[in-house]
Amino acid sequence: MATYTSRFPGSGTIIEESINRGLAQSRAEDIVRLLTLRGIDTPEAARERITGCADLETLGTWFDRAVTATDVEELFADM
């Protein structure tokens, strides 16, 4: 999976950190929504783990797994 690479002069600044936080929050919300729409039970501890994650690569992996997972434990397998 491709990672976000900044190309603007503010690279490494608080502006970039804010953008990345927003991207991570959005991705986490997408994962929880996808699991909910698929009817997969998502306990509060799992929701907190997902929404508390700020690593875009990890969130990307979890999103990909959420598409086919049969339960929430499959998201976190080997991580």
mmCIF file of the N, C-alpha and C atoms, coordinates in Angstrom:
data_MODEL
# 
_entry.id   MODEL 
# 
loop_
_atom_site.group_PDB 
_atom_site.id 
_atom_site.type_symbol 
_atom_site.label_atom_id 
_atom_site.label_alt_id 
_atom_site.label_comp_id 
_atom_site.label_asym_id 
_atom_site.label_entity_id 
_atom_site.label_seq_id 
_atom_site.pdbx_PDB_ins_code 
_atom_site.Cartn_x 
_atom_site.Cartn_y 
_atom_site.Cartn_z 
_atom_site.occupancy 
_atom_site.B_iso_or_equiv 
_atom_site.pdbx_formal_charge 
_atom_site.auth_seq_id 
_atom_site.auth_comp_id 
_atom_site.auth_asym_id 
_atom_site.auth_atom_id 
_atom_site.pdbx_PDB_model_num 
ATOM 1   N N  . MET A 1 1  ? 0.833   -1.167  0.000  1.00 0.00 ? 1  MET A N  1 
ATOM 2   C CA . MET A 1 1  ? 0.000   0.000   0.000  1.00 0.00 ? 1  MET A CA 1 
ATOM 3   C C  . MET A 1 1  ? 0.885   1.239   0.000  1.00 0.00 ? 1  MET A C  1 
ATOM 4   N N  . ALA A 1 2  ? 0.520   2.197   -0.791 1.00 0.00 ? 2  ALA A N  1 
ATOM 5   C CA . ALA A 1 2  ? 1.289   3.437   -0.882 1.00 0.00 ? 2  ALA A CA 1 
ATOM 6   C C  . ALA A 1 2  ? 1.055   4.275   0.366  1.00 0.00 ? 2  ALA A C  1 
ATOM 7   N N  . THR A 1 3  ? 2.086   4.957   0.796  1.00 0.00 ? 3  THR A N  1 
ATOM 8   C CA . THR A 1 3  ? 1.946   5.852   1.932  1.00 0.00 ? 3  THR A CA 1 
ATOM 9   C C  . THR A 1 3  ? 1.920   7.284   1.435  1.00 0.00 ? 3  THR A C  1 
ATOM 10  N N  . TYR A 1 4  ? 1.373   8.150   2.247  1.00 0.00 ? 4  TYR A N  1 
ATOM 11  C CA . TYR A 1 4  ? 1.278   9.559   1.895  1.00 0.00 ? 4  TYR A CA 1 
ATOM 12  C C  . TYR A 1 4  ? 2.655   10.193  1.988  1.00 0.00 ? 4  TYR A C  1 
ATOM 13  N N  . THR A 1 5  ? 3.092   10.826  0.909  1.00 0.00 ? 5  THR A N  1 
ATOM 14  C CA . THR A 1 5  ? 4.364   11.530  0.891  1.00 0.00 ? 5  THR A CA 1 
ATOM 15  C C  . THR A 1 5  ? 4.091   13.001  0.624  1.00 0.00 ? 5  THR A C  1 
ATOM 16  N N  . SER A 1 6  ? 4.480   13.824  1.559  1.00 0.00 ? 6  SER A N  1 
ATOM 17  C CA . SER A 1 6  ? 4.241   15.253  1.436  1.00 0.00 ? 6  SER A CA 1 
ATOM 18  C C  . SER A 1 6  ? 5.152   15.867  0.389  1.00 0.00 ? 6  SER A C  1 
ATOM 19  N N  . ARG A 1 7  ? 4.611   16.793  -0.379 1.00 0.00 ? 7  ARG A N  1 
ATOM 20  C CA . ARG A 1 7  ? 5.386   17.472  -1.396 1.00 0.00 ? 7  ARG A CA 1 
ATOM 21  C C  . ARG A 1 7  ? 5.350   18.991  -1.218 1.00 0.00 ? 7  ARG A C  1 
ATOM 22  N N  . PHE A 1 8  ? 4.828   19.454  -0.101 1.00 0.00 ? 8  PHE A N  1 
ATOM 23  C CA . PHE A 1 8  ? 4.757   20.906  0.076  1.00 0.00 ? 8  PHE A CA 1 
ATOM 24  C C  . PHE A 1 8  ? 5.836   21.390  1.044  1.00 0.00 ? 8  PHE A C  1 
ATOM 25  N N  . PRO A 1 9  ? 6.149   22.680  1.014  1.00 0.00 ? 9  PRO A N  1 
ATOM 26  C CA . PRO A 1 9  ? 7.254   23.213  1.819  1.00 0.00 ? 9  PRO A CA 1 
ATOM 27  C C  . PRO A 1 9  ? 7.082   23.034  3.321  1.00 0.00 ? 9  PRO A C  1 
ATOM 28  N N  . GLY A 1 10 ? 5.867   22.781  3.799  1.00 0.00 ? 10 GLY A N  1 
ATOM 29  C CA . GLY A 1 10 ? 5.627   22.621  5.226  1.00 0.00 ? 10 GLY A CA 1 
ATOM 30  C C  . GLY A 1 10 ? 5.896   21.215  5.721  1.00 0.00 ? 10 GLY A C  1 
ATOM 31  N N  . SER A 1 11 ? 6.587   20.418  4.940  1.00 0.00 ? 11 SER A N  1 
ATOM 32  C CA . SER A 1 11 ? 6.862   19.038  5.319  1.00 0.00 ? 11 SER A CA 1 
ATOM 33  C C  . SER A 1 11 ? 7.546   18.975  6.676  1.00 0.00 ? 11 SER A C  1 
ATOM 34  N N  . GLY A 1 12 ? 7.011   18.121  7.560  1.00 0.00 ? 12 GLY A N  1 
ATOM 35  C CA . GLY A 1 12 ? 7.591   17.962  8.884  1.00 0.00 ? 12 GLY A CA 1 
ATOM 36  C C  . GLY A 1 12 ? 7.141   19.019  9.878  1.00 0.00 ? 12 GLY A C  1 
ATOM 37  N N  . THR A 1 13 ? 6.162   19.821  9.505  1.00 0.00 ? 13 THR A N  1 
ATOM 38  C CA . THR A 1 13 ? 5.692   20.895  10.372 1.00 0.00 ? 13 THR A CA 1 
ATOM 39  C C  . THR A 1 13 ? 4.382   20.501  11.044 1.00 0.00 ? 13 THR A C  1 
ATOM 40  N N  . ILE A 1 14 ? 3.909   21.374  11.883 1.00 0.00 ? 14 ILE A N  1 
ATOM 41  C CA . ILE A 1 14 ? 2.639   21.141  12.563 1.00 0.00 ? 14 ILE A CA 1 
ATOM 42  C C  . ILE A 1 14 ? 1.485   21.081  11.564 1.00 0.00 ? 14 ILE A C  1 
ATOM 43  N N  . ILE A 1 15 ? 1.637   21.772  10.455 1.00 0.00 ? 15 ILE A N  1 
ATOM 44  C CA . ILE A 1 15 ? 0.600   21.730  9.412  1.00 0.00 ? 15 ILE A CA 1 
ATOM 45  C C  . ILE A 1 15 ? 0.487   20.317  8.858  1.00 0.00 ? 15 ILE A C  1 
ATOM 46  N N  . GLU A 1 16 ? 1.616   19.714  8.533  1.00 0.00 ? 16 GLU A N  1 
ATOM 47  C CA . GLU A 1 16 ? 1.603   18.347  8.008  1.00 0.00 ? 16 GLU A CA 1 
ATOM 48  C C  . GLU A 1 16 ? 1.081   17.377  9.061  1.00 0.00 ? 16 GLU A C  1 
ATOM 49  N N  . GLU A 1 17 ? 1.477   17.573  10.312 1.00 0.00 ? 17 GLU A N  1 
ATOM 50  C CA . GLU A 1 17 ? 0.988   16.708  11.384 1.00 0.00 ? 17 GLU A CA 1 
ATOM 51  C C  . GLU A 1 17 ? -0.531  16.795  11.496 1.00 0.00 ? 17 GLU A C  1 
ATOM 52  N N  . SER A 1 18 ? -1.079  17.984  11.357 1.00 0.00 ? 18 SER A N  1 
ATOM 53  C CA . SER A 1 18 ? -2.524  18.174  11.420 1.00 0.00 ? 18 SER A CA 1 
ATOM 54  C C  . SER A 1 18 ? -3.224  17.467  10.268 1.00 0.00 ? 18 SER A C  1 
ATOM 55  N N  . ILE A 1 19 ? -2.647  17.576  9.092  1.00 0.00 ? 19 ILE A N  1 
ATOM 56  C CA . ILE A 1 19 ? -3.213  16.899  7.918  1.00 0.00 ? 19 ILE A CA 1 
ATOM 57  C C  . ILE A 1 19 ? -3.202  15.391  8.135  1.00 0.00 ? 19 ILE A C  1 
ATOM 58  N N  . ASN A 1 20 ? -2.098  14.863  8.615  1.00 0.00 ? 20 ASN A N  1 
ATOM 59  C CA . ASN A 1 20 ? -1.987  13.420  8.841  1.00 0.00 ? 20 ASN A CA 1 
ATOM 60  C C  . ASN A 1 20 ? -2.944  12.945  9.925  1.00 0.00 ? 20 ASN A C  1 
ATOM 61  N N  . ARG A 1 21 ? -3.132  13.750  10.975 1.00 0.00 ? 21 ARG A N  1 
ATOM 62  C CA . ARG A 1 21 ? -4.102  13.397  12.019 1.00 0.00 ? 21 ARG A CA 1 
ATOM 63  C C  . ARG A 1 21 ? -5.504  13.316  11.425 1.00 0.00 ? 21 ARG A C  1 
ATOM 64  N N  . GLY A 1 22 ? -5.824  14.284  10.571 1.00 0.00 ? 22 GLY A N  1 
ATOM 65  C CA . GLY A 1 22 ? -7.133  14.289  9.919  1.00 0.00 ? 22 GLY A CA 1 
ATOM 66  C C  . GLY A 1 22 ? -7.322  13.084  9.017  1.00 0.00 ? 22 GLY A C  1 
ATOM 67  N N  . LEU A 1 23 ? -6.277  12.737  8.262  1.00 0.00 ? 23 LEU A N  1 
ATOM 68  C CA . LEU A 1 23 ? -6.347  11.557  7.394  1.00 0.00 ? 23 LEU A CA 1 
ATOM 69  C C  . LEU A 1 23 ? -6.534  10.295  8.217  1.00 0.00 ? 23 LEU A C  1 
ATOM 70  N N  . ALA A 1 24 ? -5.804  10.182  9.314  1.00 0.00 ? 24 ALA A N  1 
ATOM 71  C CA . ALA A 1 24 ? -5.899  9.005   10.180 1.00 0.00 ? 24 ALA A CA 1 
ATOM 72  C C  . ALA A 1 24 ? -7.284  8.911   10.802 1.00 0.00 ? 24 ALA A C  1 
ATOM 73  N N  . GLN A 1 25 ? -7.810  10.017  11.269 1.00 0.00 ? 25 GLN A N  1 
ATOM 74  C CA . GLN A 1 25 ? -9.140  10.010  11.883 1.00 0.00 ? 25 GLN A CA 1 
ATOM 75  C C  . GLN A 1 25 ? -10.196 9.600   10.869 1.00 0.00 ? 25 GLN A C  1 
ATOM 76  N N  . SER A 1 26 ? -10.093 10.126  9.672  1.00 0.00 ? 26 SER A N  1 
ATOM 77  C CA . SER A 1 26 ? -11.041 9.786   8.614  1.00 0.00 ? 26 SER A CA 1 
ATOM 78  C C  . SER A 1 26 ? -10.962 8.304   8.260  1.00 0.00 ? 26 SER A C  1 
ATOM 79  N N  . ARG A 1 27 ? -9.754  7.783   8.128  1.00 0.00 ? 27 ARG A N  1 
ATOM 80  C CA . ARG A 1 27 ? -9.577  6.373   7.796  1.00 0.00 ? 27 ARG A CA 1 
ATOM 81  C C  . ARG A 1 27 ? -10.129 5.483   8.906  1.00 0.00 ? 27 ARG A C  1 
ATOM 82  N N  . ALA A 1 28 ? -9.888  5.850   10.153 1.00 0.00 ? 28 ALA A N  1 
ATOM 83  C CA . ALA A 1 28 ? -10.392 5.078   11.291 1.00 0.00 ? 28 ALA A CA 1 
ATOM 84  C C  . ALA A 1 28 ? -11.927 5.051   11.281 1.00 0.00 ? 28 ALA A C  1 
ATOM 85  N N  . GLU A 1 29 ? -12.539 6.192   11.015 1.00 0.00 ? 29 GLU A N  1 
ATOM 86  C CA . GLU A 1 29 ? -13.993 6.256   10.936 1.00 0.00 ? 29 GLU A CA 1 
ATOM 87  C C  . GLU A 1 29 ? -14.515 5.390   9.797  1.00 0.00 ? 29 GLU A C  1 
ATOM 88  N N  . ASP A 1 30 ? -13.798 5.361   8.685  1.00 0.00 ? 30 ASP A N  1 
ATOM 89  C CA . ASP A 1 30 ? -14.186 4.518   7.551  1.00 0.00 ? 30 ASP A CA 1 
ATOM 90  C C  . ASP A 1 30 ? -14.141 3.037   7.923  1.00 0.00 ? 30 ASP A C  1 
ATOM 91  N N  . ILE A 1 31 ? -13.127 2.640   8.677  1.00 0.00 ? 31 ILE A N  1 
ATOM 92  C CA . ILE A 1 31 ? -12.992 1.243   9.087  1.00 0.00 ? 31 ILE A CA 1 
ATOM 93  C C  . ILE A 1 31 ? -14.166 0.842   9.982  1.00 0.00 ? 31 ILE A C  1 
ATOM 94  N N  . VAL A 1 32 ? -14.455 1.667   10.976 1.00 0.00 ? 32 VAL A N  1 
ATOM 95  C CA . VAL A 1 32 ? -15.559 1.370   11.891 1.00 0.00 ? 32 VAL A CA 1 
ATOM 96  C C  . VAL A 1 32 ? -16.879 1.331   11.123 1.00 0.00 ? 32 VAL A C  1 
ATOM 97  N N  . ARG A 1 33 ? -17.074 2.260   10.216 1.00 0.00 ? 33 ARG A N  1 
ATOM 98  C CA . ARG A 1 33 ? -18.313 2.290   9.426  1.00 0.00 ? 33 ARG A CA 1 
ATOM 99  C C  . ARG A 1 33 ? -18.426 1.046   8.547  1.00 0.00 ? 33 ARG A C  1 
ATOM 100 N N  . LEU A 1 34 ? -17.340 0.659   7.912  1.00 0.00 ? 34 LEU A N  1 
ATOM 101 C CA . LEU A 1 34 ? -17.350 -0.529  7.060  1.00 0.00 ? 34 LEU A CA 1 
ATOM 102 C C  . LEU A 1 34 ? -17.709 -1.775  7.864  1.00 0.00 ? 34 LEU A C  1 
ATOM 103 N N  . LEU A 1 35 ? -17.103 -1.917  9.030  1.00 0.00 ? 35 LEU A N  1 
ATOM 104 C CA . LEU A 1 35 ? -17.421 -3.069  9.886  1.00 0.00 ? 35 LEU A CA 1 
ATOM 105 C C  . LEU A 1 35 ? -18.896 -3.057  10.298 1.00 0.00 ? 35 LEU A C  1 
ATOM 106 N N  . THR A 1 36 ? -19.395 -1.876  10.634 1.00 0.00 ? 36 THR A N  1 
ATOM 107 C CA . THR A 1 36 ? -20.796 -1.747  11.031 1.00 0.00 ? 36 THR A CA 1 
ATOM 108 C C  . THR A 1 36 ? -21.730 -2.103  9.876  1.00 0.00 ? 36 THR A C  1 
ATOM 109 N N  . LEU A 1 37 ? -21.449 -1.581  8.691  1.00 0.00 ? 37 LEU A N  1 
ATOM 110 C CA . LEU A 1 37 ? -22.280 -1.873  7.521  1.00 0.00 ? 37 LEU A CA 1 
ATOM 111 C C  . LEU A 1 37 ? -22.264 -3.351  7.153  1.00 0.00 ? 37 LEU A C  1 
ATOM 112 N N  . ARG A 1 38 ? -21.145 -4.004  7.424  1.00 0.00 ? 38 ARG A N  1 
ATOM 113 C CA . ARG A 1 38 ? -21.036 -5.441  7.135  1.00 0.00 ? 38 ARG A CA 1 
ATOM 114 C C  . ARG A 1 38 ? -21.642 -6.291  8.241  1.00 0.00 ? 38 ARG A C  1 
ATOM 115 N N  . GLY A 1 39 ? -22.128 -5.654  9.306  1.00 0.00 ? 39 GLY A N  1 
ATOM 116 C CA . GLY A 1 39 ? -22.761 -6.373  10.400 1.00 0.00 ? 39 GLY A CA 1 
ATOM 117 C C  . GLY A 1 39 ? -21.790 -7.084  11.324 1.00 0.00 ? 39 GLY A C  1 
ATOM 118 N N  . ILE A 1 40 ? -20.547 -6.614  11.347 1.00 0.00 ? 40 ILE A N  1 
ATOM 119 C CA . ILE A 1 40 ? -19.522 -7.227  12.195 1.00 0.00 ? 40 ILE A CA 1 
ATOM 120 C C  . ILE A 1 40 ? -19.524 -6.530  13.548 1.00 0.00 ? 40 ILE A C  1 
ATOM 121 N N  . ASP A 1 41 ? -19.705 -7.327  14.605 1.00 0.00 ? 41 ASP A N  1 
ATOM 122 C CA . ASP A 1 41 ? -19.711 -6.790  15.956 1.00 0.00 ? 41 ASP A CA 1 
ATOM 123 C C  . ASP A 1 41 ? -18.357 -6.162  16.263 1.00 0.00 ? 41 ASP A C  1 
ATOM 124 N N  . THR A 1 42 ? -18.382 -4.911  16.695 1.00 0.00 ? 42 THR A N  1 
ATOM 125 C CA . THR A 1 42 ? -17.153 -4.187  17.008 1.00 0.00 ? 42 THR A CA 1 
ATOM 126 C C  . THR A 1 42 ? -17.229 -3.684  18.441 1.00 0.00 ? 42 THR A C  1 
ATOM 127 N N  . PRO A 1 43 ? -16.649 -4.439  19.372 1.00 0.00 ? 43 PRO A N  1 
ATOM 128 C CA . PRO A 1 43 ? -16.684 -4.019  20.778 1.00 0.00 ? 43 PRO A CA 1 
ATOM 129 C C  . PRO A 1 43 ? -16.012 -2.655  20.976 1.00 0.00 ? 43 PRO A C  1 
ATOM 130 N N  . GLU A 1 44 ? -16.362 -2.008  22.075 1.00 0.00 ? 44 GLU A N  1 
ATOM 131 C CA . GLU A 1 44 ? -15.827 -0.673  22.363 1.00 0.00 ? 44 GLU A CA 1 
ATOM 132 C C  . GLU A 1 44 ? -14.300 -0.669  22.394 1.00 0.00 ? 44 GLU A C  1 
ATOM 133 N N  . ALA A 1 45 ? -13.688 -1.715  22.936 1.00 0.00 ? 45 ALA A N  1 
ATOM 134 C CA . ALA A 1 45 ? -12.214 -1.765  23.001 1.00 0.00 ? 45 ALA A CA 1 
ATOM 135 C C  . ALA A 1 45 ? -11.616 -1.762  21.593 1.00 0.00 ? 45 ALA A C  1 
ATOM 136 N N  . ALA A 1 46 ? -12.243 -2.462  20.656 1.00 0.00 ? 46 ALA A N  1 
ATOM 137 C CA . ALA A 1 46 ? -11.758 -2.493  19.272 1.00 0.00 ? 46 ALA A CA 1 
ATOM 138 C C  . ALA A 1 46 ? -11.951 -1.129  18.610 1.00 0.00 ? 46 ALA A C  1 
ATOM 139 N N  . ARG A 1 47 ? -13.092 -0.500  18.866 1.00 0.00 ? 47 ARG A N  1 
ATOM 140 C CA . ARG A 1 47 ? -13.342 0.843   18.310 1.00 0.00 ? 47 ARG A CA 1 
ATOM 141 C C  . ARG A 1 47 ? -12.290 1.829   18.812 1.00 0.00 ? 47 ARG A C  1 
ATOM 142 N N  . GLU A 1 48 ? -11.987 1.746   20.105 1.00 0.00 ? 48 GLU A N  1 
ATOM 143 C CA . GLU A 1 48 ? -10.986 2.648   20.669 1.00 0.00 ? 48 GLU A CA 1 
ATOM 144 C C  . GLU A 1 48 ? -9.605  2.390   20.078 1.00 0.00 ? 48 GLU A C  1 
ATOM 145 N N  . ARG A 1 49 ? -9.290  1.121   19.842 1.00 0.00 ? 49 ARG A N  1 
ATOM 146 C CA . ARG A 1 49 ? -7.986  0.800   19.237 1.00 0.00 ? 49 ARG A CA 1 
ATOM 147 C C  . ARG A 1 49 ? -7.907  1.361   17.820 1.00 0.00 ? 49 ARG A C  1 
ATOM 148 N N  . ILE A 1 50 ? -8.987  1.217   17.075 1.00 0.00 ? 50 ILE A N  1 
ATOM 149 C CA . ILE A 1 50 ? -9.011  1.711   15.694 1.00 0.00 ? 50 ILE A CA 1 
ATOM 150 C C  . ILE A 1 50 ? -8.944  3.239   15.669 1.00 0.00 ? 50 ILE A C  1 
ATOM 151 N N  . THR A 1 51 ? -9.820  3.891   16.417 1.00 0.00 ? 51 THR A N  1 
ATOM 152 C CA . THR A 1 51 ? -9.873  5.356   16.374 1.00 0.00 ? 51 THR A CA 1 
ATOM 153 C C  . THR A 1 51 ? -8.684  6.008   17.073 1.00 0.00 ? 51 THR A C  1 
ATOM 154 N N  . GLY A 1 52 ? -7.995  5.264   17.917 1.00 0.00 ? 52 GLY A N  1 
ATOM 155 C CA . GLY A 1 52 ? -6.826  5.793   18.600 1.00 0.00 ? 52 GLY A CA 1 
ATOM 156 C C  . GLY A 1 52 ? -5.535  5.641   17.816 1.00 0.00 ? 52 GLY A C  1 
ATOM 157 N N  . CYS A 1 53 ? -5.594  4.913   16.701 1.00 0.00 ? 53 CYS A N  1 
ATOM 158 C CA . CYS A 1 53 ? -4.404  4.686   15.887 1.00 0.00 ? 53 CYS A CA 1 
ATOM 159 C C  . CYS A 1 53 ? -4.149  5.891   14.987 1.00 0.00 ? 53 CYS A C  1 
ATOM 160 N N  . ALA A 1 54 ? -2.900  6.328   14.929 1.00 0.00 ? 54 ALA A N  1 
ATOM 161 C CA . ALA A 1 54 ? -2.527  7.470   14.093 1.00 0.00 ? 54 ALA A CA 1 
ATOM 162 C C  . ALA A 1 54 ? -1.599  7.067   12.950 1.00 0.00 ? 54 ALA A C  1 
ATOM 163 N N  . ASP A 1 55 ? -1.286  5.785   12.855 1.00 0.00 ? 55 ASP A N  1 
ATOM 164 C CA . ASP A 1 55 ? -0.372  5.306   11.818 1.00 0.00 ? 55 ASP A CA 1 
ATOM 165 C C  . ASP A 1 55 ? -1.160  4.965   10.549 1.00 0.00 ? 55 ASP A C  1 
ATOM 166 N N  . LEU A 1 56 ? -0.938  5.741   9.496  1.00 0.00 ? 56 LEU A N  1 
ATOM 167 C CA . LEU A 1 56 ? -1.705  5.564   8.265  1.00 0.00 ? 56 LEU A CA 1 
ATOM 168 C C  . LEU A 1 56 ? -1.476  4.197   7.616  1.00 0.00 ? 56 LEU A C  1 
ATOM 169 N N  . GLU A 1 57 ? -0.283  3.665   7.731  1.00 0.00 ? 57 GLU A N  1 
ATOM 170 C CA . GLU A 1 57 ? -0.001  2.357   7.141  1.00 0.00 ? 57 GLU A CA 1 
ATOM 171 C C  . GLU A 1 57 ? -0.794  1.260   7.856  1.00 0.00 ? 57 GLU A C  1 
ATOM 172 N N  . THR A 1 58 ? -0.818  1.304   9.178  1.00 0.00 ? 58 THR A N  1 
ATOM 173 C CA . THR A 1 58 ? -1.590  0.331   9.956  1.00 0.00 ? 58 THR A CA 1 
ATOM 174 C C  . THR A 1 58 ? -3.071  0.465   9.643  1.00 0.00 ? 58 THR A C  1 
ATOM 175 N N  . LEU A 1 59 ? -3.554  1.685   9.600  1.00 0.00 ? 59 LEU A N  1 
ATOM 176 C CA . LEU A 1 59 ? -4.961  1.910   9.284  1.00 0.00 ? 59 LEU A CA 1 
ATOM 177 C C  . LEU A 1 59 ? -5.298  1.408   7.882  1.00 0.00 ? 59 LEU A C  1 
ATOM 178 N N  . GLY A 1 60 ? -4.377  1.566   6.951  1.00 0.00 ? 60 GLY A N  1 
ATOM 179 C CA . GLY A 1 60 ? -4.587  1.050   5.597  1.00 0.00 ? 60 GLY A CA 1 
ATOM 180 C C  . GLY A 1 60 ? -4.708  -0.466  5.589  1.00 0.00 ? 60 GLY A C  1 
ATOM 181 N N  . THR A 1 61 ? -3.868  -1.121  6.363  1.00 0.00 ? 61 THR A N  1 
ATOM 182 C CA . THR A 1 61 ? -3.929  -2.575  6.478  1.00 0.00 ? 61 THR A CA 1 
ATOM 183 C C  . THR A 1 61 ? -5.258  -2.996  7.085  1.00 0.00 ? 61 THR A C  1 
ATOM 184 N N  . TRP A 1 62 ? -5.650  -2.319  8.166  1.00 0.00 ? 62 TRP A N  1 
ATOM 185 C CA . TRP A 1 62 ? -6.921  -2.655  8.808  1.00 0.00 ? 62 TRP A CA 1 
ATOM 186 C C  . TRP A 1 62 ? -8.093  -2.412  7.874  1.00 0.00 ? 62 TRP A C  1 
ATOM 187 N N  . PHE A 1 63 ? -8.042  -1.334  7.087  1.00 0.00 ? 63 PHE A N  1 
ATOM 188 C CA . PHE A 1 63 ? -9.129  -1.067  6.137  1.00 0.00 ? 63 PHE A CA 1 
ATOM 189 C C  . PHE A 1 63 ? -9.229  -2.198  5.114  1.00 0.00 ? 63 PHE A C  1 
ATOM 190 N N  . ASP A 1 64 ? -8.097  -2.592  4.556  1.00 0.00 ? 64 ASP A N  1 
ATOM 191 C CA . ASP A 1 64 ? -8.097  -3.683  3.581  1.00 0.00 ? 64 ASP A CA 1 
ATOM 192 C C  . ASP A 1 64 ? -8.671  -4.957  4.185  1.00 0.00 ? 64 ASP A C  1 
ATOM 193 N N  . ARG A 1 65 ? -8.301  -5.252  5.418  1.00 0.00 ? 65 ARG A N  1 
ATOM 194 C CA . ARG A 1 65 ? -8.793  -6.452  6.090  1.00 0.00 ? 65 ARG A CA 1 
ATOM 195 C C  . ARG A 1 65 ? -10.277 -6.346  6.415  1.00 0.00 ? 65 ARG A C  1 
ATOM 196 N N  . ALA A 1 66 ? -10.751 -5.128  6.699  1.00 0.00 ? 66 ALA A N  1 
ATOM 197 C CA . ALA A 1 66 ? -12.161 -4.925  7.051  1.00 0.00 ? 66 ALA A CA 1 
ATOM 198 C C  . ALA A 1 66 ? -13.097 -5.285  5.900  1.00 0.00 ? 66 ALA A C  1 
ATOM 199 N N  . VAL A 1 67 ? -12.582 -5.238  4.692  1.00 0.00 ? 67 VAL A N  1 
ATOM 200 C CA . VAL A 1 67 ? -13.407 -5.558  3.519  1.00 0.00 ? 67 VAL A CA 1 
ATOM 201 C C  . VAL A 1 67 ? -13.821 -7.021  3.512  1.00 0.00 ? 67 VAL A C  1 
ATOM 202 N N  . THR A 1 68 ? -12.955 -7.902  4.002  1.00 0.00 ? 68 THR A N  1 
ATOM 203 C CA . THR A 1 68 ? -13.237 -9.342  3.931  1.00 0.00 ? 68 THR A CA 1 
ATOM 204 C C  . THR A 1 68 ? -13.309 -10.031 5.289  1.00 0.00 ? 68 THR A C  1 
ATOM 205 N N  . ALA A 1 69 ? -12.988 -9.346  6.360  1.00 0.00 ? 69 ALA A N  1 
ATOM 206 C CA . ALA A 1 69 ? -12.952 -9.975  7.691  1.00 0.00 ? 69 ALA A CA 1 
ATOM 207 C C  . ALA A 1 69 ? -14.325 -10.511 8.091  1.00 0.00 ? 69 ALA A C  1 
ATOM 208 N N  . THR A 1 70 ? -14.310 -11.617 8.814  1.00 0.00 ? 70 THR A N  1 
ATOM 209 C CA . THR A 1 70 ? -15.560 -12.178 9.331  1.00 0.00 ? 70 THR A CA 1 
ATOM 210 C C  . THR A 1 70 ? -15.785 -11.779 10.783 1.00 0.00 ? 70 THR A C  1 
ATOM 211 N N  . ASP A 1 71 ? -14.730 -11.309 11.449 1.00 0.00 ? 71 ASP A N  1 
ATOM 212 C CA . ASP A 1 71 ? -14.850 -10.758 12.802 1.00 0.00 ? 71 ASP A CA 1 
ATOM 213 C C  . ASP A 1 71 ? -13.722 -9.752  13.018 1.00 0.00 ? 71 ASP A C  1 
ATOM 214 N N  . VAL A 1 72 ? -13.873 -8.960  14.061 1.00 0.00 ? 72 VAL A N  1 
ATOM 215 C CA . VAL A 1 72 ? -12.932 -7.863  14.295 1.00 0.00 ? 72 VAL A CA 1 
ATOM 216 C C  . VAL A 1 72 ? -11.529 -8.371  14.632 1.00 0.00 ? 72 VAL A C  1 
ATOM 217 N N  . GLU A 1 73 ? -11.415 -9.567  15.175 1.00 0.00 ? 73 GLU A N  1 
ATOM 218 C CA . GLU A 1 73 ? -10.101 -10.110 15.509 1.00 0.00 ? 73 GLU A CA 1 
ATOM 219 C C  . GLU A 1 73 ? -9.221  -10.271 14.274 1.00 0.00 ? 73 GLU A C  1 
ATOM 220 N N  . GLU A 1 74 ? -9.824  -10.494 13.111 1.00 0.00 ? 74 GLU A N  1 
ATOM 221 C CA . GLU A 1 74 ? -9.054  -10.637 11.878 1.00 0.00 ? 74 GLU A CA 1 
ATOM 222 C C  . GLU A 1 74 ? -8.332  -9.338  11.503 1.00 0.00 ? 74 GLU A C  1 
ATOM 223 N N  . LEU A 1 75 ? -8.898  -8.214  11.909 1.00 0.00 ? 75 LEU A N  1 
ATOM 224 C CA . LEU A 1 75 ? -8.244  -6.925  11.638 1.00 0.00 ? 75 LEU A CA 1 
ATOM 225 C C  . LEU A 1 75 ? -6.894  -6.850  12.311 1.00 0.00 ? 75 LEU A C  1 
ATOM 226 N N  . PHE A 1 76 ? -6.839  -7.319  13.544 1.00 0.00 ? 76 PHE A N  1 
ATOM 227 C CA . PHE A 1 76 ? -5.658  -7.150  14.380 1.00 0.00 ? 76 PHE A CA 1 
ATOM 228 C C  . PHE A 1 76 ? -4.706  -8.334  14.333 1.00 0.00 ? 76 PHE A C  1 
ATOM 229 N N  . ALA A 1 77 ? -5.003  -9.353  13.552 1.00 0.00 ? 77 ALA A N  1 
ATOM 230 C CA . ALA A 1 77 ? -4.152  -10.539 13.495 1.00 0.00 ? 77 ALA A CA 1 
ATOM 231 C C  . ALA A 1 77 ? -2.734  -10.160 13.074 1.00 0.00 ? 77 ALA A C  1 
ATOM 232 N N  . ASP A 1 78 ? -1.745  -10.722 13.757 1.00 0.00 ? 78 ASP A N  1 
ATOM 233 C CA . ASP A 1 78 ? -0.322  -10.502 13.465 1.00 0.00 ? 78 ASP A CA 1 
ATOM 234 C C  . ASP A 1 78 ? 0.112   -9.051  13.627 1.00 0.00 ? 78 ASP A C  1 
ATOM 235 N N  . MET A 1 79 ? -0.577  -8.295  14.452 1.00 0.00 ? 79 MET A N  1 
ATOM 236 C CA . MET A 1 79 ? -0.188  -6.892  14.644 1.00 0.00 ? 79 MET A CA 1 
ATOM 237 C C  . MET A 1 79 ? -0.045  -6.604  16.112 1.00 0.00 ? 79 MET A C  1 
# 
